[in-house]
Amino acid sequence: AVMDMKQAEVSYNRKSQMAEALNSLGQEALRKMFYQEVTHLMRLFLEEAKGKHQVSEEYQSFVGDFYIAALSGIVMEWIRRDMELSEETMMTYLRLMLDHQIEEAFLRAEREGC
């Protein structure tokens, strides 16, 4: 129970910090900040996901832009809705949506010569 209270306090503090950032920076500024933070990580992830698949840099960049925009949009919406879903639930939902999707996209692109 003590741990639950500490977790709730940490979660509440994160919610407060995110909401404050959203209010003070504005949605577009926060989206840009998030975009910058995840772009490098996404590029590394895409390189790993691509593996041995032969796809163009253009397509790989397109996939990265697509997922970065989608992730930043869903995170912004999550914050705007006062983070109604727990962080754990949010991560589970994202994992379910993304797990193996990028690898499959690269496989299909390779087959079609993209």
ZAVEXNU-676453 format. One line per 5 residues: their letters; for each residue x, y, z of N, C-alpha, C, O. Coordinates in nm, 4 decimals, decimal comma. Layout:
<nodes>
A = X:Y:Z:X:Y:Z:X:Y:Z:X:Y:Z  ...
</nodes>
This chain:
<nodes>
AVMDM = 0,0825:-0,1193:0,0000:0,0000:0,0000:0,0000:0,0865:0,1251:0,0000:0,0536:0,2232:-0,0666  0,1978:0,1224:0,0748:0,2875:0,2377:0,0764:0,3465:0,2581:-0,0622:0,3576:0,3714:-0,1092  0,3844:0,1489:-0,1277:0,4405:0,1587:-0,2623:0,3361:0,2115:-0,3602:0,3674:0,2919:-0,4480  0,2116:0,1657:-0,3445:0,1055:0,2152:-0,4305:0,0879:0,3653:-0,4160:0,0663:0,4352:-0,5150  0,0968:0,4153:-0,2936:0,0842:0,5584:-0,2690:0,2000:0,6340:-0,3325:0,1803:0,7405:-0,3909
KQAEV = 0,3206:0,5793:-0,3212:0,4377:0,6439:-0,3817:0,4244:0,6441:-0,5329:0,4547:0,7447:-0,5971  0,3795:0,5330:-0,5917:0,3594:0,5267:-0,7359:0,2526:0,6261:-0,7796:0,2668:0,6917:-0,8828  0,1468:0,6372:-0,7021:0,0400:0,7321:-0,7342:0,0923:0,8748:-0,7275:0,0565:0,9583:-0,8106  0,1774:0,9031:-0,6282:0,2335:1,0372:-0,6148:0,3253:1,0694:-0,7321:0,3197:1,1795:-0,7870  0,4095:0,9739:-0,7706:0,4979:0,9938:-0,8848:0,4157:1,0148:-1,0114:0,4453:1,1036:-1,0913
SYNRK = 0,3135:0,9338:-1,0292:0,2271:0,9465:-1,1460:0,1581:1,0828:-1,1474:0,1505:1,1478:-1,2517  0,1079:1,1259:-1,0318:0,0418:1,2557:-1,0228:0,1400:1,3679:-1,0550:0,1052:1,4626:-1,1257  0,2631:1,3575:-1,0031:0,3641:1,4599:-1,0311:0,3963:1,4652:-1,1798:0,4113:1,5741:-1,2353  0,4073:1,3497:-1,2456:0,4324:1,3467:-1,3894:0,3178:1,4109:-1,4657:0,3393:1,4889:-1,5586  0,1956:1,3771:-1,4254:0,0783:1,4362:-1,4896:0,0810:1,5873:-1,4746:0,0555:1,6604:-1,5703
SQMAE = 0,1119:1,6336:-1,3548:0,1163:1,7771:-1,3304:0,2241:1,8434:-1,4148:0,2012:1,9492:-1,4735  0,3418:1,7815:-1,4211:0,4506:1,8377:-1,5006:0,4148:1,8411:-1,6481:0,4411:1,9404:-1,7160  0,3556:1,7345:-1,6982:0,3169:1,7304:-1,8393:0,2097:1,8325:-1,8695:0,2179:1,9036:-1,9697  0,1091:1,8406:-1,7841:0,0013:1,9373:-1,8057:0,0557:2,0793:-1,7992:0,0153:2,1649:-1,8779  0,1468:2,1047:-1,7061:0,2069:2,2371:-1,6949:0,2880:2,2695:-1,8200:0,2813:2,3810:-1,8717
ALNSL = 0,3640:2,1726:-1,8680:0,4421:2,1943:-1,9907:0,3498:2,2218:-2,1088:0,3770:2,3099:-2,1903  0,2414:2,1468:-2,1176:0,1467:2,1663:-2,2260:0,0856:2,3062:-2,2197:0,0725:2,3734:-2,3220  0,0488:2,3492:-2,1003:-0,0123:2,4808:-2,0845:0,0871:2,5940:-2,1075:0,0534:2,6938:-2,1711  0,2098:2,5794:-2,0561:0,3057:2,6883:-2,0675:0,3719:2,6948:-2,2046:0,3943:2,8037:-2,2575  0,4026:2,5819:-2,2610:0,4691:2,5798:-2,3910:0,3711:2,5862:-2,5067:0,4036:2,6378:-2,6136
GQEAL = 0,2545:2,5354:-2,4860:0,1598:2,5229:-2,5950:0,1782:2,3881:-2,6620:0,2859:2,3286:-2,6583  0,0728:2,3424:-2,7219:0,0724:2,2088:-2,7799:0,1770:2,1938:-2,8900:0,2468:2,0925:-2,8948  0,1889:2,2910:-2,9771:0,2829:2,2783:-3,0894:0,4277:2,2764:-3,0408:0,5091:2,1996:-3,0920  0,4599:2,3599:-2,9430:0,5965:2,3617:-2,8897:0,6303:2,2297:-2,8222:0,7408:2,1779:-2,8376  0,5352:2,1757:-2,7476:0,5588:2,0475:-2,6810:0,5716:1,9354:-2,7831:0,6535:1,8450:-2,7662
RKMFY = 0,4913:1,9406:-2,8891:0,5008:1,8401:-2,9950:0,6395:1,8452:-3,0605:0,6999:1,7411:-3,0864  0,6892:1,9655:-3,0868:0,8223:1,9804:-3,1469:0,9306:1,9261:-3,0553:1,0234:1,8591:-3,1006  0,9186:1,9552:-2,9257:1,0161:1,9061:-2,8292:1,0148:1,7534:-2,8265:1,1202:1,6898:-2,8289  0,8968:1,6956:-2,8217:0,8842:1,5500:-2,8225:0,9405:1,4927:-2,9515:1,0127:1,3931:-2,9492  0,9080:1,5551:-3,0636:0,9544:1,5105:-3,1952:1,1067:1,5038:-3,1981:1,1647:1,4060:-3,2452
QEVTH = 1,1708:1,6088:-3,1473:1,3171:1,6117:-3,1458:1,3748:1,5009:-3,0586:1,4764:1,4401:-3,0923  1,3087:1,4756:-2,9465:1,3572:1,3731:-2,8545:1,3495:1,2325:-2,9147:1,4406:1,1520:-2,8956  1,2419:1,2029:-2,9866:1,2238:1,0660:-3,0342:1,2807:1,0418:-3,1735:1,2956:0,9266:-3,2141  1,3126:1,1465:-3,2469:1,3607:1,1273:-3,3839:1,4860:1,0403:-3,3876:1,4934:0,9449:-3,4651  1,5831:1,0727:-3,3052:1,7079:0,9957:-3,3051:1,6817:0,8505:-3,2648:1,7334:0,7579:-3,3273
LMRLF = 1,6019:0,8314:-3,1608:1,5706:0,6954:-3,1163:1,4963:0,6169:-3,2239:1,5222:0,4983:-3,2442  1,4041:0,6835:-3,2925:1,3285:0,6170:-3,3988:1,4210:0,5756:-3,5119:1,4076:0,4657:-3,5657  1,5146:0,6620:-3,5488:1,6080:0,6287:-3,6575:1,6914:0,5059:-3,6216:1,7140:0,4191:-3,7059  1,7369:0,4987:-3,4975:1,8123:0,3805:-3,4533:1,7252:0,2555:-3,4568:1,7684:0,1497:-3,5024  1,6029:0,2688:-3,4085:1,5095:0,1569:-3,4084:1,4814:0,1099:-3,5509:1,4774:-0,0103:-3,5773
LEEAK = 1,4620:0,2046:-3,6426:1,4335:0,1684:-3,7818:1,5503:0,0954:-3,8457:1,5312:0,0003:-3,9215  1,6688:0,1392:-3,8156:1,7871:0,0735:-3,8710:1,7937:-0,0716:-3,8239:1,8258:-0,1613:-3,9019  1,7633:-0,0941:-3,6972:1,7612:-0,2304:-3,6432:1,6464:-0,3108:-3,7036:1,6646:-0,4268:-3,7405  1,5288:-0,2499:-3,7138:1,4111:-0,3192:-3,7670:1,4297:-0,3547:-3,9141:1,3791:-0,4565:-3,9611  1,5018:-0,2710:-3,9853:1,5240:-0,2954:-4,1285:1,6023:-0,4243:-4,1480:1,5784:-0,4999:-4,2422
GKHQV = 1,6962:-0,4477:-4,0570:1,7750:-0,5705:-4,0657:1,8397:-0,5853:-4,2019:1,9077:-0,4941:-4,2490  1,8191:-0,6991:-4,2651:1,8786:-0,7276:-4,3953:1,7860:-0,6924:-4,5105:1,8208:-0,7137:-4,6267  1,6685:-0,6388:-4,4798:1,5755:-0,6029:-4,5871:1,6327:-0,4897:-4,6713:1,6863:-0,3919:-4,6192  1,6200:-0,5052:-4,8006:1,6679:-0,4044:-4,8942:1,5554:-0,3068:-4,9256:1,4713:-0,3331:-5,0115  1,5546:-0,1931:-4,8548:1,4557:-0,0883:-4,8795:1,5304:0,0425:-4,8988:1,6408:0,0611:-4,8476
SEEYQ = 1,4691:0,1318:-4,9725:1,5334:0,2599:-5,0010:1,5402:0,3473:-4,8761:1,4598:0,3335:-4,7839  1,6374:0,4368:-4,8755:1,6480:0,5347:-4,7675:1,5226:0,6213:-4,7638:1,4767:0,6609:-4,6567  1,4676:0,6504:-4,8818:1,3469:0,7318:-4,8906:1,2313:0,6644:-4,8169:1,1595:0,7289:-4,7404  1,2137:0,5342:-4,8407:1,1054:0,4621:-4,7741:1,1305:0,4536:-4,6242:1,0385:0,4732:-4,5447  1,2534:0,4246:-4,5851:1,2872:0,4166:-4,4434:1,2593:0,5510:-4,3760:1,2064:0,5543:-4,2649
SFVGD = 1,2936:0,6598:-4,4406:1,2668:0,7929:-4,3866:1,1166:0,8183:-4,3759:1,0701:0,8760:-4,2776  1,0406:0,7753:-4,4768:0,8951:0,7902:-4,4756:0,8339:0,7164:-4,3576:0,7482:0,7699:-4,2872  0,8788:0,5929:-4,3365:0,8276:0,5130:-4,2241:0,8597:0,5823:-4,0916:0,7753:0,5886:-4,0023  0,9812:0,6337:-4,0796:1,0195:0,7057:-3,9585:0,9326:0,8275:-3,9349:0,8839:0,8490:-3,8239  0,9130:0,9069:-4,0384:0,8283:1,0261:-4,0256:0,6858:0,9890:-3,9860:0,6243:1,0558:-3,9028
FYIAA = 0,6343:0,8831:-4,0456:0,4988:0,8380:-4,0154:0,4842:0,8012:-3,8677:0,3926:0,8478:-3,7999  0,5755:0,7171:-3,8188:0,5644:0,6715:-3,6805:0,5957:0,7816:-3,5804:0,5352:0,7860:-3,4733  0,6886:0,8703:-3,6127:0,7183:0,9819:-3,5229:0,5955:1,0718:-3,5104:0,5591:1,1128:-3,4002  0,5319:1,1021:-3,6234:0,4111:1,1854:-3,6196:0,2994:1,1160:-3,5430:0,2295:1,1792:-3,4638  0,2825:0,9864:-3,5662:0,1773:0,9118:-3,4968:0,2030:0,9070:-3,3462:0,1122:0,9307:-3,2665
LSGIV = 0,3250:0,8767:-3,3083:0,3573:0,8674:-3,1660:0,3470:1,0025:-3,0971:0,2924:1,0121:-2,9872  0,3988:1,1066:-3,1607:0,3893:1,2383:-3,0970:0,2434:1,2807:-3,0859:0,2046:1,3412:-2,9860  0,1624:1,2502:-3,1859:0,0213:1,2841:-3,1808:-0,0527:1,2114:-3,0699:-0,1328:1,2718:-2,9985  -0,0268:1,0825:-3,0550:-0,0977:1,0057:-2,9529:-0,0514:1,0448:-2,8133:-0,1316:1,0472:-2,7200  0,0763:1,0754:-2,7982:0,1253:1,1200:-2,6676:0,0656:1,2562:-2,6327:0,0264:1,2788:-2,5183
MEWIR = 0,0585:1,3459:-2,7290:-0,0019:1,4776:-2,7044:-0,1489:1,4616:-2,6646:-0,1959:1,5288:-2,5728  -0,2200:1,3748:-2,7319:-0,3606:1,3515:-2,6995:-0,3736:1,2907:-2,5601:-0,4651:1,3253:-2,4853  -0,2841:1,2020:-2,5259:-0,2821:1,1393:-2,3941:-0,2626:1,2462:-2,2854:-0,3310:1,2451:-2,1830  -0,1695:1,3371:-2,3090:-0,1457:1,4453:-2,2136:-0,2678:1,5363:-2,2063:-0,3124:1,5730:-2,0976  -0,3209:1,5720:-2,3217:-0,4369:1,6614:-2,3271:-0,5549:1,6025:-2,2489:-0,6321:1,6757:-2,1870
RDMEL = -0,5677:1,4712:-2,2524:-0,6764:1,4033:-2,1799:-0,6385:1,3739:-2,0354:-0,6982:1,2875:-1,9711  -0,5396:1,4457:-1,9852:-0,4954:1,4330:-1,8470:-0,4432:1,2935:-1,8156:-0,4571:1,2446:-1,7035  -0,3834:1,2304:-1,9152:-0,3195:1,1009:-1,8986:-0,4121:1,0016:-1,8306:-0,3751:0,9374:-1,7324  -0,5332:0,9897:-1,8843:-0,6343:0,9006:-1,8263:-0,5859:0,7564:-1,8193:-0,6158:0,6850:-1,7236  -0,5120:0,7140:-1,9195:-0,4539:0,5793:-1,9164:-0,3258:0,5837:-1,8341:-0,2525:0,6825:-1,8378
SEETM = -0,2994:0,4786:-1,7612:-0,1724:0,4724:-1,6889:-0,0587:0,4611:-1,7897:-0,0797:0,4237:-1,9051  0,0617:0,4940:-1,7445:0,1786:0,4809:-1,8314:0,1948:0,3361:-1,8771:0,2301:0,3103:-1,9922  0,1691:0,2428:-1,7871:0,1838:0,1019:-1,8198:0,0844:0,0605:-1,9287:0,1199:-0,0111:-2,0224  -0,0400:0,1063:-1,9153:-0,1418:0,0745:-2,0155:-0,1058:0,1380:-2,1490:-0,1180:0,0746:-2,2538  -0,0618:0,2623:-2,1451:-0,0224:0,3314:-2,2679:0,0898:0,2545:-2,3383:0,0846:0,2345:-2,4597
MTYLR = 0,1902:0,2118:-2,2633:0,3020:0,1379:-2,3222:0,2551:0,0029:-2,3770:0,3013:-0,0401:-2,4827  0,1658:-0,0628:-2,3075:0,1115:-0,1899:-2,3561:0,0378:-0,1691:-2,4878:0,0584:-0,2447:-2,5827  -0,0473:-0,0678:-2,4946:-0,1219:-0,0406:-2,6172:-0,0290:-0,0065:-2,7325:-0,0498:-0,0519:-2,8450  0,0735:0,0735:-2,7049:0,1697:0,1074:-2,8107:0,2444:-0,0167:-2,8582:0,2651:-0,0361:-2,9780  0,2847:-0,1003:-2,7626:0,3548:-0,2234:-2,8003:0,2665:-0,3114:-2,8874:0,3123:-0,3671:-2,9872
LMLDH = 0,1398:-0,3236:-2,8494:0,0472:-0,4058:-2,9276:0,0300:-0,3505:-3,0696:0,0196:-0,4265:-3,1658  0,0272:-0,2197:-3,0808:0,0109:-0,1564:-3,2125:0,1365:-0,1675:-3,2982:0,1277:-0,1846:-3,4198  0,2521:-0,1579:-3,2355:0,3765:-0,1453:-3,3111:0,4560:-0,2748:-3,3254:0,5366:-0,2880:-3,4176  0,4344:-0,3695:-3,2361:0,5158:-0,4901:-3,2340:0,5164:-0,5586:-3,3706:0,4131:-0,6064:-3,4176  0,6284:-0,5624:-3,4307:0,6553:-0,6267:-3,5596:0,5932:-0,5549:-3,6802:0,6103:-0,6002:-3,7934
QIEEA = 0,5221:-0,4448:-3,6583:0,4600:-0,3750:-3,7714:0,5637:-0,3137:-3,8648:0,5487:-0,3194:-3,9869  0,6676:-0,2558:-3,8087:0,7693:-0,1918:-3,8914:0,8470:-0,2964:-3,9700:0,8755:-0,2777:-4,0883  0,8811:-0,4066:-3,9039:0,9513:-0,5138:-3,9756:0,8670:-0,5654:-4,0916:0,9185:-0,5908:-4,2004  0,7379:-0,5806:-4,0677:0,6473:-0,6265:-4,1737:0,6397:-0,5239:-4,2871:0,6347:-0,5609:-4,4044  0,6389:-0,3967:-4,2523:0,6359:-0,2921:-4,3545:0,7617:-0,2982:-4,4400:0,7542:-0,2825:-4,5618
FLRAE = 0,8761:-0,3205:-4,3782:1,0008:-0,3318:-4,4547:1,0000:-0,4556:-4,5430:1,0482:-0,4508:-4,6562  0,9466:-0,5656:-4,4936:0,9370:-0,6878:-4,5724:0,8497:-0,6661:-4,6960:0,8875:-0,7038:-4,8069  0,7324:-0,6048:-4,6759:0,6428:-0,5761:-4,7893:0,7066:-0,4783:-4,8877:0,6929:-0,4937:-5,0091  0,7756:-0,3788:-4,8352:0,8424:-0,2808:-4,9227:0,9522:-0,3463:-5,0045:0,9698:-0,3153:-5,1223  1,0255:-0,4366:-4,9423:1,1311:-0,5085:-5,0130:1,0713:-0,5917:-5,1283:1,1253:-0,5944:-5,2388
REGC = 0,9595:-0,6587:-5,1000:0,8942:-0,7395:-5,2022:0,8473:-0,6549:-5,3200:0,8495:-0,6994:-5,4347  0,8041:-0,5304:-5,2895:0,7532:-0,4422:-5,3944:0,8612:-0,3528:-5,4545:0,8334:-0,2733:-5,5442  0,9828:-0,3656:-5,4057:1,0934:-0,2893:-5,4612:1,0997:-0,1441:-5,4202:1,1510:-0,0597:-5,4937  1,0471:-0,1153:-5,3021:1,0498:0,0246:-5,2529:1,1794:0,0553:-5,1803:1,1985:0,1672:-5,1328
</nodes>
